[in-house]
Amino acid sequence: MLNNCIIMGRLVRNPELKKTKNNTGVCDFTIACQRESKDDAADFIDCKCFNAAAENLAKYLHKGDKVIVAGNLQTHTYEDKNSITHKVTELIAQKIYYPDKKFADDEDVEIPQ
């Protein structure tokens, strides 16, 4: 079975680091991915990363920064306070690259995992 996804786009808001009860870092973020069509439409992809990747994403990236995210799609459902069931699909990031950020060696940089 194969569940692998790579997307490139720009962050639609500043990443916000949250901590779970067991002190694991979690960062939810959304990427706007431009479509190749002439109508300039974009898709907004919800993503999530954990631990060092979450901490580094929140530390180094900001709204509008370009990112490349590689990971797998995950779907789950939840019930809101009005007993309405919602289905959510997220890209769980395994690797995150930020090609616009240049450092001393002038290479594209991967956020450490």
Secondary structure, DSSP 4 states (H G I P E B T S, - for coil): ----EEEEEEESS--EEEE-TT--EEEEEEEEEE-SSTT--EEEEEEEEEHHHHHHHHHH--TT-EEEEEEEEEEEEEE-TTS-EEEEEEEEEEEEEETT---TT---EEEP-
